[in-house]
Amino acid sequence: MRFIFVHGTGVRRERYEQLTRLVTTKLTDRFPGARVEAPYWGGVHGATLAAGGASIPGVDGVRGAESWGPLDEEAAAWQLLLADPLCELRVLAEITAAGDDGLGMPGVRGAGEEVAAGLAELTLEPAPPALPAAPGSGRASEAATASGHAPDAATAPAPAPASTTAMTTAPALTERTALLRATGLAPHYPGAVQAVAYSAEFTQACATTHDAVAARELVAVTARAVVAAALRAAGDDALCTGDERDRLADLVGDRLGGTGRFPGGRAAAVLGTLALKLTVQPALDHWRPPLTGGTVPALGDILRYQARGRPLRDSLARLIAASDEPPVVIGHSLGGIALVDLYALAAAGPPGEAPPPTPTLLVTVGSQAPFLHELGALTGLPPAADRLPPGFPNWLNIYDRKDLLAYRAEPVFPGDPRVTDHEVRSRQPFPLSHSAYWKLDAVYDRIRTGIEAGAER
């Protein structure tokens, strides 16, 4: 019996030889006398960095952790805020509670209560107006309806009277509204204000803030929390630079009687070093050159195949056609994509390509072919096709749920009797699960079952 094993993405010579020995041993144990052919395509058709990675920022001099500066600390702090907008308020509440002597002036509203009152008034403000409809569209309220805001400002509830601590000029309010709209945060701003205003962290921080200096820090931390909550809610819909983000925090802080910045703040000091250690961005900046270079074989092979996959398919077609014996073709990862493309194109009969012999069985293991087809990015099949072309071979698709690069084929081609999914479990997390298939007896046993079933047809 003839087997052709096509390795997957990122495999280079040493790994190829190790993997081929393993697969050959497992197959010949079950099929004595079997001939296993395993073309090595990673060297010729695999991706490399032609300019040595010169396109990667930082590749000429990787910055170490000791060279992190204020801008890195700022980015790390905001990344922490995006993950948890209330984190600075939580720290500030703990700090102020530890230093609170409980001797506030009886009958006098404390500084923290003034800030709380200011934020409560912000929750009563009408939502920023939506962008106007396009001129001549005849649907003036469409944009407002889509964002959930009232189309006519005259029908919106009037804002509550501002306290002396929250007084501001009309131009400042106009700038805040314009900036919210320009950054895509307008629909998310009211919810962000309410989330902060009604949080236990904000309530506790206000209750233990008594003097003016502490109140200024509370205002800055609160303003940053509101902006971070809006950014988090907006997600990818936000279009906001660091300057715009800081200006929004200043404008929100202005409404609360201060600004969005408080140099030397206690909460910022506590979280600054922690943010550099816990957040992803500093690590990504530090490791970007080696990480990018290290992922070239795996990710680069896929990208190169998508752009220039025909030479690999042609080489596989020649190998398959080198013998009249119908093979069992087994493709791992990108190898499976190439095989699915090859047989789909052969079944469709593109001009100038002689179809390779129909295999006894097509096996894909840990393959992305079904997912690429869903995206309309599989070369061999037209987008949205829910059935394989006539002449396509029987297809066994083996996957492990823990393998993030493995996808199911049956739901993508419903009712096509040629397509069979089979789930295995390596009990390994990703990425180990993507290579563990070849040590699982269940994989080879299922291949044997598929071959036997085909022989009975």
Backbone hydrogen bonds, N-H to C=O, Kabsch-Sander energy under -0.5 kcal/mol:
donor,donor_aa,acceptor,acceptor_aa,energy
3,F,1,M,-0.5
3,F,35,R,-3.3
4,I,328,V,-2.6
5,F,37,E,-2.9
6,V,4,I,-0.5
6,V,330,I,-3.3
7,H,5,F,-0.6
7,H,39,P,-0.6
10,G,297,P,-1.1
11,V,8,G,-1.2
16,Y,12,R,-3.0
17,E,13,R,-2.4
18,Q,14,E,-1.8
19,L,15,R,-2.6
20,T,16,Y,-2.7
21,R,17,E,-2.0
22,L,18,Q,-1.7
23,V,19,L,-2.6
24,T,20,T,-2.6
25,T,21,R,-2.2
26,K,22,L,-2.3
27,L,23,V,-2.4
28,T,24,T,-2.6
29,D,25,T,-1.6
30,R,26,K,-1.0
31,F,27,L,-2.4
34,A,31,F,-2.3
35,R,1,M,-3.2
36,V,34,A,-0.6
37,E,3,F,-2.9
37,E,35,R,-0.6
41,W,39,P,-0.8
45,H,41,W,-2.7
46,G,41,W,-0.6
46,G,42,G,-0.6
50,A,48,T,-1.0
52,G,49,L,-1.8
54,A,51,A,-0.5
56,I,53,G,-1.8
59,V,56,I,-2.0
61,G,58,G,-1.4
67,S,64,G,-1.6
68,W,65,A,-1.4
73,E,69,G,-2.2
74,E,70,P,-2.5
75,A,71,L,-2.3
76,A,72,D,-2.4
77,A,73,E,-2.5
78,W,74,E,-2.4
79,Q,75,A,-1.8
80,L,76,A,-2.0
81,L,77,A,-2.0
82,L,78,W,-2.5
83,A,79,Q,-1.6
84,D,80,L,-2.1
87,C,84,D,-2.2
90,R,86,L,-2.4
91,V,87,C,-2.1
92,L,88,E,-2.9
93,A,89,L,-2.6
94,E,90,R,-1.8
95,I,91,V,-2.4
96,T,92,L,-2.9
97,A,93,A,-2.1
98,A,94,E,-1.9
99,G,95,I,-1.4
100,D,96,T,-0.6
100,D,97,A,-0.7
108,V,105,M,-1.7
111,A,210,H,-0.7
112,G,209,T,-2.3
114,E,110,G,-1.6
115,V,111,A,-1.6
116,A,112,G,-2.2
117,A,113,E,-2.4
118,G,114,E,-2.1
119,L,115,V,-2.3
120,A,116,A,-2.2
121,E,117,A,-1.8
122,L,118,G,-1.4
123,T,119,L,-1.4
124,L,120,A,-0.6
124,L,121,E,-0.9
125,E,121,E,-0.6
125,E,122,L,-0.8
133,A,140,A,-0.5
137,S,134,A,-2.0
142,E,139,R,-1.8
145,T,141,S,-2.8
146,A,142,E,-2.4
147,S,143,A,-1.7
148,G,144,A,-0.8
148,G,145,T,-0.7
149,H,144,A,-1.8
153,A,151,P,-0.6
155,T,152,D,-1.7
156,A,152,D,-0.5
156,A,153,A,-1.0
166,A,163,S,-1.0
167,M,164,T,-0.6
173,L,169,T,-1.6
174,T,170,A,-2.6
175,E,171,P,-2.6
176,R,172,A,-2.2
177,T,173,L,-2.3
178,A,174,T,-2.6
179,L,175,E,-2.6
180,L,176,R,-2.4
181,R,177,T,-2.1
182,A,178,A,-2.5
183,T,179,L,-1.7
184,G,181,R,-0.9
185,L,180,L,-1.8
186,A,180,L,-1.5
188,H,185,L,-1.0
189,Y,185,L,-1.5
192,A,188,H,-1.8
193,V,189,Y,-2.5
194,Q,190,P,-2.1
195,A,191,G,-2.5
196,V,192,A,-2.0
197,A,193,V,-2.8
198,Y,194,Q,-2.4
199,S,196,V,-1.5
203,T,199,S,-1.9
204,Q,200,A,-2.5
205,A,201,E,-2.2
206,C,202,F,-2.4
207,A,203,T,-1.9
208,T,204,Q,-1.2
209,T,206,C,-1.3
210,H,208,T,-0.6
215,A,211,D,-1.8
216,R,212,A,-1.9
217,E,213,V,-1.7
218,L,214,A,-2.3
219,V,215,A,-2.5
220,A,216,R,-2.1
221,V,217,E,-2.6
222,T,218,L,-2.6
223,A,219,V,-2.7
224,R,220,A,-2.1
225,A,221,V,-1.9
226,V,222,T,-2.2
227,V,223,A,-2.2
228,A,224,R,-2.7
229,A,225,A,-2.4
230,A,226,V,-2.1
231,L,227,V,-2.5
232,R,228,A,-2.6
233,A,229,A,-2.2
234,A,230,A,-2.2
235,G,231,L,-2.1
237,D,234,A,-2.1
238,A,235,G,-1.5
239,L,183,T,-2.4
245,R,241,T,-2.4
246,D,242,G,-2.4
247,R,243,D,-2.3
248,L,244,E,-2.4
249,A,245,R,-2.0
250,D,246,D,-2.1
251,L,247,R,-2.4
252,V,248,L,-2.6
253,G,249,A,-2.6
254,D,250,D,-2.4
255,R,251,L,-1.5
256,L,252,V,-0.8
256,L,253,G,-0.7
257,G,254,D,-1.2
258,G,253,G,-2.7
265,G,262,F,-1.4
269,A,265,G,-1.9
270,V,266,R,-2.0
271,L,267,A,-2.5
272,G,268,A,-2.2
273,T,269,A,-0.8
274,L,270,V,-0.8
275,A,271,L,-3.1
276,L,272,G,-1.6
277,K,273,T,-1.4
278,L,274,L,-2.5
279,T,275,A,-2.5
283,A,279,T,-0.6
284,L,280,V,-2.7
285,D,281,Q,-2.9
286,H,282,P,-2.4
287,W,283,A,-2.8
288,R,284,L,-1.2
291,L,287,W,-3.1
292,T,288,R,-3.1
293,G,289,P,-2.6
294,G,290,P,-2.3
295,T,291,L,-1.5
296,V,292,T,-0.6
296,V,293,G,-0.8
299,L,295,T,-2.4
300,G,295,T,-0.9
300,G,296,V,-1.4
301,D,296,V,-0.6
301,D,297,P,-0.9
302,I,298,A,-1.1
303,L,299,L,-2.1
304,R,300,G,-2.8
305,Y,301,D,-2.4
306,Q,302,I,-2.3
307,A,303,L,-1.5
308,R,304,R,-3.3
309,G,305,Y,-0.5
313,R,309,G,-2.1
314,D,310,R,-3.1
315,S,311,P,-1.9
316,L,312,L,-2.0
317,A,313,R,-2.6
318,R,314,D,-2.2
319,L,315,S,-1.7
320,I,316,L,-2.6
321,A,317,A,-2.1
322,A,318,R,-0.5
322,A,319,L,-1.0
323,S,320,I,-0.8
328,V,2,R,-2.3
329,V,327,P,-0.6
329,V,361,L,-2.0
330,I,4,I,-3.2
331,G,363,V,-3.0
332,H,6,V,-2.5
333,S,365,V,-2.4
335,G,332,H,-2.5
336,G,333,S,-0.7
337,I,333,S,-1.4
338,A,334,L,-2.4
339,L,335,G,-1.7
340,V,336,G,-2.5
341,D,337,I,-2.6
342,L,338,A,-2.5
343,Y,339,L,-2.4
344,A,340,V,-2.2
345,L,341,D,-2.8
346,A,342,L,-2.0
347,A,343,Y,-2.2
348,A,344,A,-1.8
349,G,345,L,-0.8
349,G,346,A,-0.5
353,E,350,P,-1.5
354,A,352,G,-0.5
360,T,327,P,-2.7
361,L,327,P,-0.8
362,L,394,N,-2.6
363,V,329,V,-3.0
363,V,361,L,-0.6
364,T,396,L,-2.5
365,V,331,G,-2.6
366,G,398,I,-2.5
372,L,368,Q,-2.7
373,H,369,A,-2.2
374,E,370,P,-1.9
375,L,371,F,-1.7
376,G,373,H,-1.3
377,A,372,L,-3.2
378,L,372,L,-0.5
379,T,377,A,-0.6
381,L,378,L,-1.1
384,A,373,H,-0.6
385,A,382,P,-1.7
392,F,389,P,-1.8
395,W,418,R,-3.4
396,L,362,L,-3.1
396,L,394,N,-0.5
397,N,395,W,-0.6
397,N,420,T,-3.3
398,I,364,T,-3.1
398,I,396,L,-0.6
399,Y,422,H,-2.2
403,D,400,D,-1.9
404,L,402,K,-0.8
406,A,403,D,-1.7
407,Y,367,S,-1.6
412,V,409,A,-1.0
413,F,409,A,-1.5
413,F,410,E,-0.5
416,D,413,F,-1.8
419,V,416,D,-1.7
420,T,395,W,-2.5
420,T,418,R,-0.5
422,H,397,N,-2.4
424,V,399,Y,-2.6
432,L,429,P,-0.6
433,S,429,P,-1.7
434,H,431,P,-1.6
435,S,431,P,-0.5
435,S,432,L,-1.2
436,A,432,L,-1.4
438,W,435,S,-1.0
439,K,436,A,-1.8
440,L,437,Y,-2.2
441,D,439,K,-0.6
443,V,440,L,-1.0
444,Y,440,L,-1.0
445,D,441,D,-2.8
446,R,442,A,-1.8
447,I,443,V,-1.7
448,R,444,Y,-2.3
449,T,445,D,-2.1
450,G,446,R,-2.2
451,I,447,I,-2.3
452,E,448,R,-2.5
453,A,449,T,-2.3
454,G,450,G,-1.8
455,A,451,I,-1.9
456,E,452,E,-1.3
457,R,453,A,-0.6
457,R,454,G,-0.6
